[in-house]
Amino acid sequence: GDSVTQMEGPVTLSEEAFLTINCTYTATGYPSLFWYVQYPGEGLQLLLKATKADDKGSNKGFEATYRKETTSFHLEKGSVQVSDSAVYFCALKFYGGSQGNLIFGKGTKLSVKP
Amino acid sequence: GAVVSQHPSRVICKSGTSVKIECRSLDFQATTMFWYRQFPKQSLMLMATSNEGSKATYEQGVEKDKFLINHASLTLSTLTVTSAHPEDSSFYICSARDLGGRAYNEQFFGPGTRLTVL
């Protein structure tokens, strides 16, 4: 079935370090891809998304490119801040037909130290 | 942006009792709401899809008689954990889908409810 695999955490970085969180997916078609972020004590928030191959989603300095050839959607940020400490979830979704439910990866906890 | 609230944020109950969790879309109407369960260090697992005015659709392996879902209005869905047991202890998260023009078809998530069954 459809699934999302993302790198296991926790990931601990110093402020201003470069961040990569890997995400790959398995799907029978061409889903839309998402990154959600969950700050401590809060619900999930949509960080960025891409709906077709080669699309790049970006927000708050984070970027991810939809790579169909490698079925990947890796999250990157050039310089992380302490405020980026959170759990990041990669997800996919198909639109149309059924309800279009989100399928999540297990989440990657990021801790940024000052 | 669109806001989804959950109440309560934390609840502790005795084994055998029932607990109701509310999910509200505060500034938009949601014909569809989703209920997820999140285990420690695990992903969110979809439990059921709640449709306003009709029966919920449960995922395979989720007991509909144990996890009662009611979606009586366009802004409120409730999840009732009946006869709760310690293994039901978990973090329950709801989301609501905005079919309005601002963020068509995007899901907005509530902050979650931590349930602890003693």
Interface residues (C-beta under 8 A of the other chain):
Chain A: V4 Y36 G41 E42 G43 L44 Q45 L46 F89 Y95 Q99 G100 N101 L102 F104 G105 K106 G107
Chain B: V4 Q6 T32 F34 K41 Q42 S43 L44 L46 T49 T57 I93 S95 N105 E106 Q107 F109 G110 P111 G112
